[in-house]
């Protein structure tokens, strides 16, 4: 049997660190694994999710238009229609489809507008 290496980091793939093929894929290919290790695949998915979130943040705050720093922009779930926390969805094994579905339930607010929305009783 040929030794397989991750196409990203070049480590040798084995049953512990390789991503296994399932179903039809397993029958189609001569190896039981994808040619990428679990760590590299996780990093690729994380990067893809982060880029999707950045796309949603490009327009800036939907209330005041702020868009100077992405770290100051937050997602607000409209009508309490929240199934998951966006930041958790980026790090955990959620599909991109589910991430987009959750993002579509939100409006983008800067941290100041978000605090004001949640705490109207504190207005001066």
C-alpha positions in Angstrom: 0.0 0.0 0.0 1.2 3.5 -0.9 2.0 5.9 1.9 -0.3 8.9 1.7 0.6 12.5 2.8 -1.6 15.5 3.5 -1.6 17.8 0.5 -1.5 20.8 2.8 1.0 20.1 5.6 2.7 17.0 4.2 2.4 14.8 7.3 1.9 11.1 6.8 -1.8 10.1 6.9 -3.0 7.3 9.1 -6.2 6.0 10.6 -6.0 8.6 13.5 -5.3 11.9 11.6 -6.8 11.2 8.2 -10.3 12.1 7.0 -12.0 8.8 6.0 -14.0 8.3 2.8 -17.5 7.1 3.1 -20.1 5.4 0.9 -19.8 6.0 -2.8 -16.5 7.9 -2.4 -14.9 4.9 -0.7 -15.8 2.7 -3.7 -14.6 5.2 -6.2 -11.1 5.8 -4.9 -8.2 3.4 -4.3 -7.4 4.8 -0.9 -9.7 4.8 2.2 -8.8 8.5 3.0 -9.1 12.0 1.6 -5.7 13.4 0.9 -5.9 15.9 3.7 -5.5 15.5 7.5 -8.2 16.4 10.0 -6.3 19.5 11.3 -5.9 21.0 7.8 -9.5 20.3 6.9 -10.7 21.9 10.1 -8.6 25.0 9.4 -9.9 25.2 5.8 -13.5 25.1 7.0 -12.9 27.6 9.7 -11.3 30.0 7.2 -14.2 29.6 4.8 -16.7 30.3 7.6 -14.8 33.4 8.7 -14.8 34.7 5.1 -18.5 34.2 4.9 -19.1 36.2 8.1 -16.8 39.0 6.7 -19.0 39.2 3.6 -22.0 39.8 5.9 -20.1 42.5 7.8 -19.0 44.6 4.8 -22.1 46.9 4.8 -21.5 48.0 8.4 -24.0 48.8 11.1 -27.6 48.8 9.9 -28.5 51.6 12.3 -25.6 54.2 12.1 -23.5 52.9 9.2 -20.3 52.3 11.3 -17.8 50.1 9.4 -14.4 51.1 10.6 -13.5 48.0 12.5 -15.1 44.5 12.0 -14.4 43.6 15.6 -16.9 46.3 16.7 -19.7 44.8 14.6 -22.1 42.3 16.1 -25.0 40.2 14.8 -28.3 40.8 16.4 -31.0 38.1 16.0 -34.2 39.8 15.0 -37.4 38.8 17.0 -35.4 36.5 19.3 -35.3 34.0 16.4 -31.9 32.5 17.6 -31.0 28.8 17.1 -27.3 29.2 17.7 -24.5 31.7 18.5 -22.7 32.8 15.3 -19.2 32.7 16.9 -19.8 29.1 18.1 -21.0 28.1 14.7 -17.7 29.2 13.2 -15.6 27.1 15.6 -17.8 24.1 16.0 -18.8 21.6 13.3 -21.7 23.4 11.8 -22.3 23.4 8.1 -21.8 26.5 6.0 -25.5 26.1 5.0 -26.6 26.3 8.7 -24.2 29.2 9.3 -25.7 31.2 6.4 -29.2 30.4 7.6 -28.4 31.8 11.0 -26.7 34.9 9.6 -29.8 35.6 7.5 -31.9 35.8 10.7 -29.7 38.7 11.9 -29.1 42.4 11.4 -25.6 43.8 11.8 -25.1 46.4 14.5 -22.1 48.2 15.9 -21.4 47.4 19.6 -22.8 50.8 20.7 -26.1 50.4 18.7 -26.4 46.8 19.9 -26.1 47.9 23.6 -28.6 50.7 23.1 -31.1 48.3 21.5 -30.9 45.8 24.4 -30.9 48.5 27.1 -33.3 51.3 26.1 -34.1 51.9 29.8 -30.5 53.3 30.3 -30.9 56.1 27.7 -29.9 59.4 29.1 
